[in-house]
Amino acid sequence: MSYSINQIPIFEELKESKSILLAGAGGGFDIFSGIPLYFNLKQQGKNVVLANFSFSWLSQTTSEKVFPNCYKIKSRDKDLSGRNYFPEKYLKLWLELQGEDVEIYGFEKTGVNPLKNAYKYLIKEHQIDTILLVDGGTDSLMFGDEEGLGTPQEDICSMAAVYRSGIKKNIS
């Protein structure tokens, strides 16, 4: 039996959702794993906002701090840290090249309660009715020369923050 992407069971869960926050759970490039979902949800007429638990040093960028631990990302933002690491900006640039005008936010690396409050801010700001957390899933692809074990700590922090945000529909 063949399926198209909108026949995947998760889309049945999202059928009634109108405004979705699609968020990378564990930092880095996790939000990129949600891009196929983003385009499919947009095609279904859903409002989709993007966010990412960031490993960028957001306080050392020109991004606008819209709430404690939460920054609005623009394609013209600059990384002033010298690290040249800014996945959220790269995604914003690429989406603009695709003709997409989407809100993208970055969450600073923080604890559950501050992250929960940042999620609550976005829920209110964009009238979000559903949060969908995505993960790149590469934590198991290690070579032995890494500084640490992937991002399970950040994944769990994001899941707990979303759960505590009070939103009725959340999918991790």
N, C-alpha and C positions, 0 to 999 in steps of 0.2 A: 504494500500500500504506500502511495506517495503522499507527502504532505507539503503544503506551502507554509511559509513562516507564520502566517496568521491563523493556522490550524493547530499550532502548538498549544497545549493545554493552558499555559500561562495567559494567553490572550482571552480565554474564557473567563479567567479571574479578573481581567481588566476591562471586560465588556462594558460595565456600567461606569467606569471611571471617566471623568471628564478632564481633570487637570492633574498631571502626574509629575512628581519629582523623581527623576531618574538619577541615582547617585552612586558614585564609585565608593565602595565600602572601605577598602584597605589602603588607599593612598596610591601615589604614583600614577600609573596609566590605567588603573582599574576602570575609570569611566569610559575608556575607549572600547571595552568589551560590550558596552551597552549601545553602541552606535547602530547596529542593525535593528535593535528594538526601537530606538529613537525614530528612525525613518519609517518603520512599520506603524508605530503609534501615531506619528504625524499624518501618515496616509489614511489612517482611520478617523482623522479629524480631532484627535486629542490635542490638548495643550500640554506641551512637554517642556519642563525646565530641567537643566542639567546642573549637577553639583558633584564635587569630588573631595574626599578626605585627602588633603594635599600634603605632599612632602616638599613642595616649594616653600621657600621662606617668604610667605605672603606679606609679612610686615616689611620686607625689604624689596617690595615691588611697588610699582606705581598704581596698583589696583586700588579701587575704592573700598574702604572698610565700611560696610553697610550695617554691621552689627558686630558685637564682640565675637571674635574668632570666625567671622564670615566676611568674605571679600567678593565683590562683583568683578568678574574678569572681562576685560575688553581686549580686542586684538592689538591695540596700540600700546598696551601695558609693557613695561620694561622690568626686567629682573636686575635689580641694583646690587645683588649679592655677589655677582661675579661667577656664580655657579652655572649659569646658562641652563637651568633646569626649571621648566615651567610648562608641564603637560597641558594644563588647563588653557593657557594662552595658545599653545600650538593647535589644540582642538578648536578653539574659537576661530582662529585664522582659517583652518581647513574648512570648517562649516560655512564661513562667509564665502569662501571660494566656491562652495556648492550652492550658493544662493540662499543659505539658511540664516535667518536672524533669530538666534536663540539666546536666552539668558543662561549664563554659566557662572556658577559660584564655586569658590574654593573655601573649604573649612581648614583652619589651622589645626595642626596636630595638638590635640587637647584631650581632656577627660570626658567622661560620659555626660555629666551635668551641663558643662558649657556647650558641648556639642548638641545636646538635646535642645537647649535654648536657641541655638542657631537654626536647628531644624524647625522649631516652632515659629521663629521669625519668618522663614521662607514659606511655611504652611500658610501663615496669615497674609504675607505680602502677595502671594500668587494664588490664593484660594485653592491650595492643593488638597485633593481628596484621597490621593494614593501616593505612597512612596514605594519605589521599587529600587532595592539595593542590588548592585551588580559587583562582581569581583572578577579580576583577571584570571584567577585560578592557577597561577604559576608558582605558588609557594612550594610545591613538591618538586619543581625543576631546579634542584640545587646542585652545585658542582663541588662544594667543599671549601671554596675560597670566599664565600660571602661573610659579611660582618655579623649577620644574624639570620634568624629563621623568618623569611618572608614577612607577611603582615598579619598573622593571626590576631595579634593584640589589637591592631587597628580595626580589623574586621569585627571583632567582638564589641569594641567600643561603639562602632557605628550601629551595629544591630541593637545594642542596649539603648542607645540614644534615640533611635527611631521608635523602638518599642515604648519608651517612656515619654515620647512626644505627645501621646494621646491620640494620634491619628488612627482612625478605625481600620483603614485598609493599608497594610504594609506587607511587602513581600521581600524576603531576603533570600 
